């Protein structure tokens, strides 16, 4: 089994021994497009690789936190907040929750 991220051609390989016709690929990144091909082999050699490659996207994961939070005081009762998107959104961002409380 050979697989790689679609924006990269760095291939990863996993060998499945014996008559097994399934495996689990671990260590994949969330919400990432991959390509996968399977080649079967025996004592005489390898068969042709599956063509075309199978394409799949892993499920969404939890995003990394937003970065570079900046606060700017506008008035005595207003503050503007801004930030930079997470470096690893790991899916489609649907919004942000801002939490604040009065401190003493």
Buried (B, 14 or more C-beta within 10 A) or exposed (E): BBBBBEEEEEEBEEEEEEEEEEEEEEEEEBBBEBBBBBEEEEEEEEEEEBEEBEEEEBEEBEBEEBEEEEEEEEEEEEEEEEBEEBEBBBBEEEEEEEEEEEEE
